[in-house]
Amino acid sequence: MNSQYAIVASHSMIYVWQYRTAISRLTSVHGYRSDVERETIWFIDEDPSPSTSKQYLRANPATAKYPTTNDPICCLAASNDTLMVGRQSGLVMRFSLPHIQRLDRYSVNCRPQKISLNCDSSKMSVIDINGIMTVFSINSIKEGIDKLSIERKDCWNLVWSNDNADLFACMEKSRMYVFRKDRPEEPLASSSYLCEFSDLCITAVQLDEIMKNPQTFIRDKPDECVVTFETKSLRDTKELLATTPMSEAYSFIEEHPHPRLWRILAEVALEKLNFSIADKAFVRYRDFQGIQFVKRLKMLASKQQQKAEVEAYFNRFAEAERLYMAMDKRDQAIAMRMKLGDWFRVVQLVNSGAVNDEMITKSWNNIGEYYAERQKWNKAKRYFSKSRNLEKVADCAYMVDDYDTLSMLLSNVPEGTPWLSDLGAKFQSVGLCEEAVECYTKLGDPKSAIDCCVLLNQWNLAVKLAEKHKFDQIEGLLTKYATHLLQKKKHFEAIELYQKAGRFTESARLLSMLAKESIKSKVHMLRAKKLFVLAAFDIEKYRKKQFDSTSFMKGIKGGANRAQATQKTLKNLMDADRQIGSDADLENGWHGALALHLYLLAQRQLYTGHYSNAMHTALQLGQFEDVLDPKDIYSLIAITAFSNRFYGQCSRAFIRLESLETLTEEEREKYRDLAMSIFIKNSPKDPKTRATKCGICSASCKPWDQQCPNCNADIPVCVVSGRAIFTQNYFTCNRCKSHIYEQLVRRFINCPLCHANLTDSIRAKNKGDNRSKKSLNKRKPVKA
């Protein structure tokens, strides 16, 4: 395996896979080309071919029959541009990478067990099955290989240096030798398995110790699993630099050149401020930045300042800062910390001297960025607040759902600030319509404010903004959207749309229509009642909107007199009456709700056995033929009257049923037969009832009359009992104007018809009664 390819071989087949890492995709260090096949497989006795490779790749590995060879493959070695394949006969085949082609073949006169290539593919090492290690020099193509003078016995592992083609390390029994060309260094006692040879350091693994007890050894001695050995040249160089003049170390490194040694020499020269040696070492190391650094150091006059710069170069920043502060150069210490991004220390340094507001603000801002990058939004928000970076504060508050802070920021941001648009988008994304509209309004973008209201279904606010800024398109958009909802049978969504847009007449009309459909279905009568109540509520809202005196005065310009205000009020009243009065659906809200309330009440009373109350309630339904089906009304009256033995009322109900034009002849005949069977046995007469008198003219009335026969005054009905009210001892709901007997109202907290709270209304009525009693008591008695 090399830096670009993984190669696997069986006895006769070779498979090459070009892998890619995240870094190689970005850098393409080894020139990855898309026209090269990423997978290749071929038979060792044949030349690699794309056509045969595709055939082998398409075959199922579990069932495919691959060709065999008499000379099996026994080892592999690969560099970045060369692949070597060793065979049992001693033949070594050379292939090129990445375009896989057979270049040459060599004979090593032994059975290879392990082969290795150096970093530039100029040398090859072979360890045979007897442990004999041999090194060959690889010539150009068709010129073969030359056996070098290096030959060692009892070798079992070998690794070439990654950065020097003449360096390699091999293991002989329990000793490790490092070779520079053909000269070995002093051996080191070790039985580790070699992994890597780079920068004059050899990395090895204590595999034998690990395999004795893998779990306990890795747990107890993790630092001893992997060991590092330094070459003799590296050890000697460190010793020379510590004990002898630098000129001798320079001469030694010239005799044993390596980039690692030149780097060590340059670093030690910098430590001792020997810039001439450091400059030469950086030149030999080919470190342009180091060369420029030495030139900059030479321009500094103070040794202390040079020392501080060197300490910073070696990442000893605390010592460098100490030296700067000792020289009274706080600005350079601050500049160094700013380059490092250590803004916490920058704040401490700034506060320790003369306070620089600009520097403090910049430091707080960068500390906030530090925490924001790590998604610690609360801390970031605190530091952004200190730096008065309101835009970043808004971003952090949005990330932690701190909408109170966002609302506070909105009041502090001046008008026309560009990032108000982003703040408005944040409010809009979480459904805070009013705050988003305020942002867009401050920005001077009413169109975005209206679009936000439409998107969040706040049509009332959208209409107000459109009227204020003269955007006529909002009406067409509202109508189009409502029509779309109605076509999709989404009536309740359309009603909500009209209500939010302040179009209460349209919503009331839709509610009345849905209530009538429910009545026709005769399934959800209670729902129909609720729909009528909601329609009545919307009409009340419309009237309140039209008749609000404050709204009338707002529409009058300065200097208008009382006559103009009265004229405008009268005009609004006439417009409202014309709009409501022209549509029966808009007038029948409470009327329809009362009809269904009494209808349901009568049936409830009937099924609970209160036949008298049920009959009185059912007889009140005669005035609601425009809401309920007459057939249902008089059928209920007939049943309740029969159950209560009021056969006169029962007879009148049958007469009314038989006269209905909507009945078929078959239904009419059934009604006749039923009436005949009832009235043959019972005379169509009502029993005597208690006499009642009209509360206005005191004329005699029947208990179920809706109007006085003498003065034609309407007689109210109690929505609790369903009976007519002939006295003045009743209570009227302030919202729906329905009536309840006083002795019954005490049992209710909410109105039975509209469910409004009755507590305040009862309290107000009691105060009125007390005032009337006090006024009567204050009257002086008249003398006889």
HULIN-V372601 format. One record per backbone hydrogen bond with DSSP energy under -0.5 kcal/mol. NH is the residue of the N-H (numbers start at 1). CO is the residue of the C=O. E is the energy in kcal/mol with one decimal. If there is no record, write none. Layout:
# HULIN-V372601
nh: {NH:NH}
co: {CO:CO}
e: {E:E}
This chain:
# HULIN-V372601
nh: {2:6:8:10:14:15:16:17:18:19:19:25:26:27:28:31:36:40:42:44:46:53:54:55:56:57:58:59:61:63:64:66:73:74:75:77:79:83:84:85:86:87:88:90:92:93:94:95:96:97:100:101:103:103:104:106:108:112:112:113:114:116:118:119:121:124:125:126:127:128:128:129:131:133:133:134:135:136:137:138:138:139:139:143:146:148:151:152:155:156:157:159:161:162:167:168:169:170:171:172:172:173:173:175:176:177:179:179:180:181:181:182:183:184:185:188:190:190:193:194:195:196:198:201:202:203:203:204:205:206:207:210:211:212:213:217:218:219:220:221:224:225:227:229:231:235:236:237:238:239:240:241:242:243:244:248:249:250:251:252:253:254:255:256:257:261:262:263:264:265:266:267:268:269:270:271:272:273:274:275:278:279:280:281:282:283:284:285:286:286:287:288:291:292:293:294:295:296:297:298:299:300:306:307:308:309:310:311:312:313:314:315:316:317:320:321:322:323:324:325:326:327:328:329:333:334:335:336:337:338:339:340:341:342:343:346:347:348:349:350:351:352:353:353:357:360:361:362:363:364:365:366:367:368:369:370:371:372:373:374:375:376:377:380:381:382:383:384:385:386:387:388:389:390:393:394:395:396:397:398:399:400:401:402:403:406:407:408:409:410:411:412:412:413:416:417:420:421:423:424:425:426:427:428:429:430:430:431:432:433:436:437:438:439:440:441:442:443:444:444:445:449:450:451:452:453:454:455:456:457:458:459:460:462:463:464:465:466:467:468:469:470:471:472:474:475:476:477:478:479:480:481:482:483:484:485:486:487:488:489:490:491:494:495:496:497:498:499:500:501:502:503:504:507:508:509:510:511:512:513:514:515:516:517:518:519:520:521:522:523:525:528:529:530:531:532:533:534:535:536:537:538:539:540:541:542:543:544:545:546:547:548:552:553:554:555:556:560:565:566:567:568:569:570:571:572:573:574:575:576:577:578:579:580:581:582:583:584:586:587:587:588:592:593:594:595:596:597:598:599:600:601:602:603:604:605:606:607:608:609:610:611:614:615:616:617:618:619:620:620:621:622:623:624:625:627:628:632:633:634:635:636:637:638:639:640:641:642:643:644:645:646:647:647:650:651:652:653:654:655:656:657:658:659:660:663:668:669:670:671:672:673:674:675:676:677:678:679:680:681:682:685:692:694:698:701:705:708:712:715:716:718:719:722:724:725:726:730:731:733:737:739:740:742:744:745:746:747:748:751:755:758:759:762:763:764:765:766:767:768:769:770:771:772:773:774:775:776:777:778:779:779}
co: {5:17:15:13:42:8:40:6:38:4:17:21:22:23:24:28:33:16:14:12:43:49:50:51:52:53:54:55:59:60:60:64:11:86:86:84:82:95:77:93:75:91:72:87:106:85:104:83:101:81:98:99:94:101:94:92:90:87:110:127:127:125:123:161:118:136:116:134:114:126:132:111:128:131:152:126:150:124:146:122:136:137:144:140:137:135:149:133:131:171:171:169:167:197:164:179:159:177:157:170:175:154:171:172:188:170:168:177:183:166:179:180:180:182:178:176:174:188:205:192:203:203:201:198:229:196:201:227:193:225:205:206:207:208:209:213:214:215:216:217:221:222:204:202:200:231:232:233:234:235:236:237:238:239:240:245:245:246:247:248:249:250:251:252:254:258:258:259:260:261:262:263:264:265:266:267:268:270:269:273:274:275:276:277:278:279:280:281:282:283:282:286:287:288:289:290:291:292:293:294:295:297:302:303:304:305:306:307:308:309:310:312:311:315:316:317:318:319:320:321:322:323:325:324:329:330:331:332:333:334:335:336:337:337:341:342:343:344:345:346:347:348:349:350:355:356:357:358:359:360:361:362:363:364:365:366:367:368:369:370:372:371:375:376:377:378:379:380:381:382:383:385:384:388:389:390:391:392:393:394:395:396:398:397:401:402:403:404:405:406:407:408:409:409:442:414:417:418:419:420:421:422:423:424:425:426:427:428:427:431:432:433:434:435:436:437:438:439:440:441:440:445:446:447:448:449:450:451:452:454:453:457:500:458:459:460:461:462:463:464:465:466:466:470:471:472:472:473:474:475:476:477:478:479:480:481:482:483:484:486:485:489:490:491:492:493:494:495:496:497:499:498:502:503:504:505:506:507:508:509:510:511:512:513:514:515:516:517:518:518:523:524:525:526:527:528:529:530:531:532:533:534:535:536:537:538:539:540:541:542:543:544:548:549:550:551:553:557:561:562:563:564:565:566:567:568:569:570:571:572:573:574:575:576:577:578:580:582:583:583:584:584:588:589:590:591:592:593:594:595:596:597:598:599:600:601:602:603:604:606:605:609:610:611:612:613:614:615:616:617:618:619:620:621:622:624:624:629:629:630:631:632:633:634:635:636:637:638:639:640:642:641:645:685:646:647:648:649:650:651:652:653:654:655:657:660:664:665:666:667:668:669:670:671:672:673:674:675:676:678:678:683:701:699:694:692:702:713:708:706:714:723:739:718:703:716:724:728:740:738:733:717:731:729:741:741:742:744:745:756:751:749:749:758:759:760:761:762:763:764:765:766:767:768:769:770:771:772:773:774:775:776}
e: {-2.2:-2.4:-2.8:-2.6:-2.1:-3.5:-3.1:-2.4:-3.0:-1.2:-0.9:-1.9:-1.0:-2.8:-2.1:-1.5:-1.2:-2.3:-1.7:-2.7:-2.0:-2.3:-2.0:-1.6:-2.2:-2.3:-2.0:-1.1:-0.6:-0.9:-2.6:-0.7:-2.0:-2.8:-1.4:-2.0:-2.7:-2.6:-3.4:-2.4:-2.7:-2.2:-2.1:-2.1:-3.4:-2.8:-3.0:-2.9:-2.2:-1.7:-1.0:-0.7:-2.8:-0.5:-1.3:-3.2:-2.5:-0.5:-0.9:-3.0:-2.0:-2.1:-1.8:-0.6:-1.2:-2.6:-2.5:-3.0:-2.8:-0.5:-1.9:-1.4:-1.8:-0.5:-3.2:-2.6:-1.2:-3.4:-3.5:-2.5:-0.5:-0.6:-1.7:-1.8:-2.5:-2.7:-0.6:-2.0:-3.2:-1.8:-0.7:-2.6:-2.4:-2.9:-1.1:-1.7:-2.8:-2.4:-2.6:-0.5:-3.0:-1.5:-0.6:-2.1:-2.9:-2.7:-3.2:-0.5:-2.6:-2.8:-0.6:-0.5:-2.0:-0.6:-2.8:-2.1:-2.2:-0.6:-2.6:-0.5:-3.0:-1.6:-2.5:-1.6:-3.2:-2.9:-0.5:-2.8:-2.3:-2.7:-2.1:-2.2:-2.6:-1.0:-1.0:-2.2:-1.8:-1.8:-3.0:-2.5:-0.9:-0.8:-2.4:-2.7:-2.0:-2.1:-3.0:-2.0:-1.9:-1.9:-2.6:-2.4:-1.2:-1.4:-2.8:-0.5:-1.4:-2.3:-2.1:-2.4:-2.3:-1.7:-1.5:-1.6:-0.5:-0.6:-2.0:-2.1:-2.0:-2.3:-2.3:-2.1:-2.3:-2.4:-2.0:-2.0:-1.8:-1.1:-2.9:-1.2:-2.1:-2.4:-2.0:-2.7:-2.4:-1.9:-2.4:-2.2:-0.8:-0.5:-2.4:-0.8:-1.9:-2.3:-2.2:-2.2:-2.0:-2.1:-2.1:-2.0:-0.9:-1.4:-2.0:-2.7:-2.3:-2.2:-2.3:-2.4:-2.1:-1.9:-1.9:-1.5:-2.8:-1.1:-1.9:-2.7:-2.1:-2.1:-2.3:-2.6:-2.0:-1.5:-1.2:-2.9:-1.6:-2.6:-2.3:-2.4:-2.2:-2.3:-2.1:-1.8:-0.9:-2.1:-1.7:-1.5:-2.1:-1.7:-2.6:-2.6:-2.5:-1.3:-0.6:-1.1:-0.6:-2.6:-2.6:-2.2:-2.4:-2.8:-2.3:-2.1:-2.4:-2.3:-1.9:-2.2:-2.2:-2.4:-2.4:-0.8:-1.5:-2.8:-1.1:-2.3:-2.7:-1.8:-1.9:-2.5:-1.9:-1.4:-1.7:-0.8:-2.3:-1.4:-2.0:-2.3:-1.8:-2.4:-2.7:-2.1:-1.7:-1.3:-1.1:-3.1:-1.3:-1.3:-2.1:-2.1:-2.4:-1.8:-1.1:-0.8:-0.9:-1.4:-1.4:-1.2:-1.8:-1.4:-2.0:-2.7:-2.0:-1.8:-2.2:-2.5:-2.1:-0.9:-0.6:-1.2:-2.4:-1.5:-1.8:-2.8:-2.1:-2.0:-2.4:-2.5:-2.5:-1.9:-0.8:-0.7:-3.0:-1.5:-2.5:-2.6:-2.2:-2.0:-2.4:-2.5:-2.3:-1.1:-3.1:-1.0:-0.7:-1.9:-2.7:-2.0:-2.5:-2.5:-2.5:-2.3:-2.7:-0.7:-2.7:-0.8:-0.9:-0.9:-0.8:-2.1:-2.5:-2.6:-2.5:-2.3:-2.4:-2.5:-2.0:-2.1:-2.2:-2.3:-1.5:-1.6:-3.1:-1.1:-1.7:-2.5:-2.4:-2.0:-2.5:-2.5:-2.5:-1.7:-1.1:-2.7:-1.3:-1.9:-2.5:-2.1:-2.0:-2.3:-2.4:-2.0:-2.4:-2.2:-2.3:-2.0:-2.0:-2.1:-2.2:-1.8:-1.2:-0.8:-0.6:-1.8:-2.0:-2.1:-2.4:-2.2:-2.2:-2.4:-2.3:-2.4:-2.3:-2.1:-1.9:-2.2:-2.3:-2.2:-2.5:-2.6:-2.3:-2.1:-2.8:-0.8:-1.6:-2.2:-1.9:-1.1:-1.2:-1.6:-1.6:-2.5:-2.5:-2.3:-2.4:-2.5:-2.0:-2.2:-2.2:-2.2:-2.3:-2.4:-2.5:-2.1:-2.1:-2.7:-2.6:-1.2:-1.2:-0.5:-0.8:-0.7:-0.7:-1.3:-2.4:-2.1:-2.6:-2.0:-2.2:-2.0:-2.5:-2.1:-2.4:-2.4:-2.7:-1.6:-2.2:-2.6:-2.2:-2.4:-1.3:-1.1:-2.2:-1.5:-2.3:-2.4:-2.4:-2.4:-2.6:-2.5:-0.8:-0.7:-1.5:-1.1:-1.1:-2.0:-0.6:-1.5:-2.5:-0.8:-2.1:-2.6:-1.5:-1.9:-2.2:-2.3:-2.2:-2.7:-2.7:-2.2:-2.4:-1.8:-1.0:-2.9:-1.1:-1.0:-2.0:-2.5:-2.3:-2.0:-2.0:-2.6:-2.3:-2.0:-2.7:-1.1:-1.3:-0.8:-2.6:-2.3:-1.7:-2.2:-2.1:-2.3:-2.4:-2.7:-2.6:-2.3:-1.5:-2.8:-1.4:-0.5:-1.4:-2.8:-1.1:-2.7:-1.2:-3.0:-1.8:-2.2:-1.7:-3.0:-0.6:-3.1:-2.4:-2.0:-0.8:-3.1:-0.6:-1.6:-3.8:-2.6:-1.3:-0.7:-2.4:-1.8:-1.1:-1.8:-0.7:-1.4:-1.7:-2.6:-1.8:-3.4:-0.5:-2.6:-2.3:-2.3:-2.2:-2.3:-1.9:-1.9:-2.2:-2.2:-2.1:-1.8:-1.9:-2.3:-2.1:-1.6:-2.0:-1.6:-0.5:-0.7}
